[in-house]
Amino acid sequence: MSANQVPILRIGEAAKRSGVVAANIRYYEKEGLLAAGVREENQYRLYSDDDVHRLRFIRLCRAMDMSLDEVRTLLALDGASKADCAAANDTLDEHLTHVRERLEELQALEKVLIQLRSQCDGSHEHCHLIEALHAKADEPLPVPLSGGGKRHV
């Protein structure tokens, strides 16, 4: 074990150094993205610099809206082979597809919001925007566009 792998950081310090809150560190441990911290005699978890790096890697991927499965896939690769490179590219390509689908959904949402906003300029006795929202709430539920309504998490 190299010096940077000696677990010496309590969860609060690991959180501070990684930018990942302690609750998320525990969650990533539960999800298998991070090995459970070594325990001191007093049961405090301890983390190494390598753990902090891994948490930063996870945070970076999550900031790019990658799902936990995508992060898990990338963490399993060490980049030392062509197969790892191909797997990383496949993961990123799938994520790009998701991002492009989400962009289309957001552009459609933007049009709806612009149309709703045009309902009321605030000069009337009552708010036509609120009326429009209530009318929309009475419309049938839309059919999910893709993925059966499954959220990308």
N, C-alpha and C positions, 0 to 999 in steps of 0.2 A: 504494500500500500504506500503510495507516494504521499509526501507531506500535504499536498493540496486535497487529499482524499480523507484526511483525518477529520472526523466529525467533531467540530468544536463550537459551532454556532447554534444558539437556541433559536427557536422558531421565529421570535420577534426580530432577531438580527438577520436571519436568513430572509425574512420578509422585507426588511429594510434594504438589504443589499440587492435583492432580486426584483423588487418592485411588485411582488405578488403578496397579497394580504395573507395573513396566517390561515384564515378560514379556507382560502383557495388552496393553500399548500396542503392542508389536511384533505381537502376534496381530491386533489391530484394524487395524493397517496392512495386514497380509497379507490380511485379509478385506475390505479396501476401505472400512472404516468411518472411517478416518482416513488422510489423505494421508501418504505416507512423509515423515518429517522431513527437512528440509534437512540436508546434510552439511557439516561443517567440513572443513578441509584434512586434519585428523587422522582423518576419517571418523566423528566423533561426530555423532549426530543432534541437531538443534536444533528446538525447538518454540516456538510463539507462544502468547500469551494466548488467542487464538481456538482454538488446538488444545487448550489446557487446558480451555476451556469445552466444547468438543465432547466431550472425554473425560469430563467431569462429566455431560454429557447422556447419554452412553452408559452410564456407571455408574448413573445414576438409573434409566434404562430397564431395565437388567439387574437392578437391585435389585427392580424390579417384576415380575421373572421374564419379561420380554419376550425373544423369540427374536432372534437376530441379524438375521433377515430383517425382523422388525417394527421393530427399531431402524434398520435401513438405510432402510426406507420412511419413517419419521418424520424421519430426517436429510435425506432428499431434499426434504422439504417446507419452504417458508419461511413458510407461514401467511399469505401476502399475497393469497390468492384463496379464493373459496368452494370451488373444486375441491380446494385443499389442505386446507381444513377438513373437507370430506367424506371425503377420503382418510384424514386423521388419525382421524376418528370411526370409519370402517370398520375401520381397524387396531385401534383400541382396543376396538371391539365384538367383533372376532374374538378378541382377547386375553382379554376378559371371558368369552367362551364357553369358552376353554381353562381359565381359572382356575376357572370353575364346574365343569367336568368333573373337574379335578384335586381340587377340594374333595370331590366325591362319591367319588373314588378314595381320598382320605385318610380320609374317614369310614368307608368299608368296611374300610380297613386298620386303623383304630383298633379296630373291632369284633373283627377277627381277633386283634389284639394283646391286647386285654382277655380274650378267650376263652383264648388261649395262657397268659397270665399266671395265669389261674385254675387252671391245671393243677398248680401246685406252690406250696406256701407255705414250702418250705425245711425242713419238719419230718420229711421221710421219709428213708429210707436212701439212696435214689437220686432223681435229679431227674426228675420227670414232665414238666417243661417241655422238657427236652432230648429225652426220648422222643417227645413230641408233635411237636417240630421234625423229628426223624428220620422220623416217620411221614408228616408233610406233605411231606417231601422225596421220598418214594416215590410220592406221588400224581401223576396225569397233569398235564402242564403246562396252565395255564389258557389259554383263548382270549383274546387281547387284547380289552379292552372297546371301544376306539375307536382310530382312526388306524392300525390295523394294527400296533400296538406302536411306532409312531414316537414318538420323544421330542421334546418341544417345547424346542428349543435355539436 
